[in-house]
Amino acid sequence: MSLFKHIQTIIASVLLVILGSFGGYYFGVRGYEVNLKKDVRQIEIINKEAELPKSVDFSRFWTVWDDVNQSHISHPFDPNELVSGAIKGMVEAIGDPYTSYLDTQQNIEITASLNGEYEGIGAQLGFDEESRLIIVAPLDGSPAYFIGIKAGDRILQIEGEDTTGISIEEAVNKIRGKAGTVSTLTLFRKGTSDPFEIKITRDKIKVDSVTWEDKGDGIAYIRLSRFGDTTNQEWAKVANEIVQQMPNLKGIVLDVRNNPGGYLESAVYVGSEFVSKGVVVKESFSDGTMNEFQVDHAGLFTDNKLLVAVLINEGSASASEIVAGSLKESRGALLVGARSFGKGTVQKSEEYTDGAALHVTIAKWLTPKGNWVDKHNSKFADSVYNTKDENGKEIIGGLKPDYEVNFTDEDITAEKDVQLEKAIEVLRPVLE
């Protein structure tokens, strides 16, 4: 794996489709090792006296380690599992749902998911503003998508167990599984009176990240489902097909609904297809420094005569919001649909020699005009997209659409995409 992949910047939450800082330093980089002999009393601890900040007292950790391994009725334990659990507990103590430690298997699976290949139900998890476990987005072509799971559905129970206080990683471990097996979830959907149970048969899934369709009248529809390893190549292929097959191209509808995000570099690439120059996205670090990602190539859709509408909804997160915000602020694109998810932080993946990884939040990202759309951490004044409802309650986080369009039960029953219809509708009069 190249050095670039080792330090690849990511902005996606943990996906169900597959599925540190100090902790990485101590247990990872410093090479904490445990050798298991025939019983617990013969465990050999290596690097117990590793170089540490002098103000940190690890005596309690080792006391608990010894007490558990010597006294618990179920000993001996696999010491590697105890170390992994200690790391995960430390990371969870940070209180950031997007900073996570992935063991070797989890990291393999989440990497595969960004390539569009995985086994599972096909949904991304997150937390709402009240830290409740929710579906951020069902992914295209997945069992979750076909069975009718929707962005914003709250997960009350997984396999009959309450999800209160559960972490993203724990939820992923409970729901993921081999193709052909069944996951049982108890969900609650806004607008309904009672929770409901749903059984989903897991499957092997392969999803293209970019597809397109000629909608007539010079309007091209591009569906972008994630920002993965192959997205740039897939996008280039689709963009060239559109230019070659639609000489009358006048407008584009870019659909990033239920797109949970992915690689920051891919978001910059897609944004550069529409913006001729300037900043696509900014990174703001805790020390006050700022990093600006400029347009990185000459895109095929930068002609300002080409009108653009971007479809967003509650499942549009992270990289999707970067692209949508950039196109709106730097290109004048219209946003159509529902308010986006509101994930405004950037994670870096620190890869370890055994294949495990630490996804650690390193910065917050801002739109070209400096708006921070994070719903967990931003303040009302941090974004022009924040608003108040009819009762004066502050709505913080996400991108507010220029044209808000919600689905009715009748629309869903008739399989009518009223958001896409609205996007085409707002472009057509201008094109005529």
N, C-alpha and C positions, 0 to 999 in steps of 0.2 A: 504494500500500500504506500502511495506517495506521501511525502511530507504534507502536501496540500490537503489530502484526505484526512490526515491525522489532526489537522487544526481547522478543518472545514467549519465555517460558521453556519449554525443552523438556527432557525427560528420557528420550529414546529414543536408542538406538544407531543407527548408519547402517543403513539397510534395503537388502537386496539386491533388493527388489521393484522397484526403479528402475534404479532402480539396483539481534588478541589482545593479547589483551592487548598485549604489546610488538610482536609481529609485526603485528597489526592496526593499531597506531598508526603504525608506520613505513611499511609497504608499502601500507596502505589509507587511513587517515584523512589521512595527510600527503600523499597523492597522488603516490606514486612513479610516474613515467611513463617509457616508453621509446619513442622514435620510430625506426623502422627505415627506413633509406634503401636505396640500391642494394646496398651490401655492408657487412660488419660494421664496417669502419673509419669508416663515416659514421653510426653510431648516436649519437644525441644523448641524453645522460643529463640528466634534469630532476629537481631536488630531491635530488641526490646529497649535498648539504650540508644536508639537512633537520635541524631541531632534534632532537638526540638527547641522552640522558643522557651527561654528560661522562666517566663512568667506562667507557663502552663504546667499544672500539677497532674500527672497521669497516674498517680498512686491509686486513686479510687478505681480507675479502669482495671488495673491489674489485680486489685483486691477482689473485685467482682468477678473477673475472669477466673481467678483461682477458686473462689467460693463456688461458682457455678460448676466448674469442671470437676471439683472434688466432692461436692455435696449433693448435687441434683440426682434424683432417683433414676433419671434416664441416661446418666453419663455412661460411657464416654460419648462426646459429641464430635461431629466433624468440625475441626477448628477453623477450616476455611469458610464454612458456612457461618460460624460465629463472627468471624472478621467481616464477612460480607454484610451481615446483619448490622454490625456496629457502624460500618460506613454508611449504610442506608439510613440508619437512625440519626447519624450526625447530619447528613444532608437534609433529611426531613425537618430537623430542628431549625433549619434556616427559615422555614416558613414561606418558601417560594415554590409554588407548584410547578414551576418550569425548570428548576434546578433538580436534577435527578441523577442517581447512580444506576447504571445498567450493567448487569453481569454479562458474561461472555455471550450466552445464548440470547439474552434480551437485545444486546447490541447488534448481533447478527440479524435478528428478526426485524428490528426497526430500520436497519440499513436496507434490508430486502424490501421493506414496505415503501421506502422512498423510490425504489426502482419499479414499484408497481407489482411486486410479486410477493405473495404472502398467503398464509392460512389463518383464517379467523372469521369474524363476523363483518368486518369492514366498517368500523366507525372510530372516530376520534373522540377522546374524552377530554374534559376540562372541568373547571369550576365556575359557577356563576358568581355574581357579586356578593352572595351570602355564603360562599365557599361550599356550595352543595354540588355533588357530582352530577354532571350533565353530559349529554351527547353534544359535542361541538358540531359534528357533521357526519352523516353517513356517506361513505365514499361510493363513487360511481361504480356500478357493476357488482356491488357487494351484496351479501345476504341481508345486511341491515337495510340497505337501500331498497331492495325488492320487497322486503316484508313490511315496509312502511315506517320505519323509525325516522324521526324527524330531528333536525337541529333544535336544541333547546329542551328536548325531553330529559326530565330528571330521572336518574337511576336510584330508586329507593332500595332495591334489594338485588343482589347477585346470587344466584343459586339458593335463594331463600334467606340469605344473610343480609342484615341491615348494613347500609353503606355509610352511616354516620361516622365521620372522622377518618374514613378510608383515604389512603393516598392514591395518586394516579397509578403508581407502580403496582400496588396491591390489587387495584381493580383490574388492571391489565392482566395480571397473573391469574385472576379468577375467571376472566371471560375468554381469554385466548385458548386455543386448543386445536387439535388435529381436524382436518376436513372430515365431515361426516358425523362428528359428534355434535351434541346439542348444548346450547347455552340458554339458561332461563333467567330472564330479567323482569323485575317489577318496575314499571315506569309510571311517571305522572306527567301529563301533557297540559300545558297552559290552555285554559278554555274548557277543560273537562272537569267533572266533579269528583271522579274516583280514580284511583290508581288502576292499572291493568297489567296483566302478566303476558309476556310474549316469549315464545320459544323459537330460537334461531338456530338453524343447522349451519355449522361452520363449513367453509369451503375453501378451495384453492382459488386464488383470485389473481388475474393479470389485467391491469388497467392501463391503457394508453393515457398519458398525461395531457395530450393535445389532440383534439379532433375539430373538424369544421364542416360547415354546410352553407351552401348558397341559398339565401332566403329570398332571392328575387329583388328586383328594383335596385340592383347594385349594392345590396347589403350582404355582407359576409358575417356568419355567426361562428365564433371560435369558442370552444369549450376547453378551459384549462383546469384540470382536476387536482393538480399538485405541482410542487416545484422540486423535482427529484434529480437524480443523477443524469437521466437521459432527456430531461425536459428541453434543454437548449437545442439539442439536435432535432427532437420532435418538432419544436416550434419552427426552426429554420425550414424544415421540410414543408410544414403546413403553410407557412408564410409564402414560400416560393410557389406552391400550388395555387394559392389564392391569387397572387399577382399574375400568374400565367393563365389561369382559367377564368378570371373575372376582369377582363380589360375595362369593363364599365364600373369598376369598384368605386363606390361613393361613400360608403359607411361601414363601420364594423361594430358588432355587438360582442364584447368580450365578457364571457360568463365565468366568474370565479366563485359562484355560489357553492357552498359546502366544500370549498378548497381549504384544507387546514393549514397550508403553508409548506415549508420545506427549506431549501437552501437560499440564503440571502443572495448569493452570487447569481442564482437563477432569476430571482426577482429583479435584480438590477438589469440583467440581460433582456427580460421581457419588457421592462419599462423603457429601455433604450430603443426598442422597436417602434415606439410611438413618440418619444421625446427627442428632439434633434440635438439639444445641448443643455448643459446645466446639471443640477443635482437631481438624482432619482430618490435618494433617501439619505438621512443623516443618522449617525450614531453619537449619542451623548454619554460620556463616561462619568463615573462618580467623582473624579478629580477635576471636573469642569472642562476637560478637553472634548473636542468635537472632531469626528471623522466624517467627511462627505464622500459619498459614492457618486461619481459623475457618470454621465452617459458613457457606455463603454464600447459602442460600435455604431455604425451608420445603419439605422433600422429601415425597414421597407414601408412603414406606415407613418412616417413623420410629416408628410404633407398636411398642413393645417386645413386644407380644403376637404380632407377626408374626415368625416364626422365619426365620433366614437361615443358609445354608451357602454357602461360597465355594469353588469349585473352582480349584486352583492346580497348576502343575507346573513342570518345569525351564525352560519357555519363558515363564513369567509373570515379567515384568521391569518394574522402574522404576515407572511409573504404576500398573500392575497390583498391584504389591506395596504401594504407598501405600494403595490402596483396600482390599485384603485386610487389611493391618495395622490400618487405621483401623476397619474393621468388626469385627475380632476384639477389639480393645482397648477400643473405645468403644461397641460394640453387643452384644458377646458372641457374634458370629457364629462358626460352626464352620468350620475350614479342612479341606478334604478333598482328597486327591490325593498329590502329591509335593512335596518341598522346592522353593521357588521359586528363580529364577535368582540373585538377590543383587546387584542394582545399586542402590547407595544414594547416588548423586551426582546433582546437578542441573546441567544445562547451559543457558547463555543463548546465543541466536542473535544475533550481531552481523551485520546485513545491510549490504552495501556497495553503492555506487551502480551497479556493473556487474552486480549480481545475485549475486555470490559471497557467501559467508557464513563466519563463524567460529563454530563451536560450542565454547564454552569452559566448562570445569567451574568453577562459581562457589561451590558449597556442597555439603554433604552433607545429605541429608534424613533425618529421624528420625520414627519412629512417634509417636503421641500420648503414649506412655509413655517416649519417649526411646531406643528401640532403634534401632541402626544396623545394617542388614542387608547392607551391602556386603561381597562376598566377596573383593574385591581388597585392600581397605585396612583393614577393621575387625579388631579383636582379639577374642579369645574372650569377653572380659567385656563387649563392647559391646552384646550382644544376648542376651535370654533365650531366643531361638530357636536359638542355637548349642548344639551338643551334642557328645558323644563317641560313636564307634562301639564295637562290641564289643571292639576291640583297643586302645581308649583314644585313638585318633586324633581330634584336634579337627576338627569339621565347622563351618566358619565361613561365614556368609553365607546370605541367603535366609530365608524364613519356614518354620518347621517345621509341617507339617499336624497337626491334632488326630487325624485318621484317615488314616494312610498307606496308600495303595492303589496297587499296581503292576500293570501289564498283563502277562499271560503271552502266549506265542506263540499259545495256543489262543484267548485273548480277541481278539487282533488278527485271526486268521484268521476268527473268527466275527463280526468287527466288533461286538464287545460292549463297551460303554462301562461298565466296572466302576466307574470313579470316579464317574460320574454316578449309577449305581445305588446306590452307597454313600451319596452325599449325600442322595438321596431316602429311603433306608433310615433314616438317622439322624434325619431330620425327622419321618417318619411316626408313630412311636410317641408322640412328644410331641404331635402334632396330634390323635391319636385320643382 
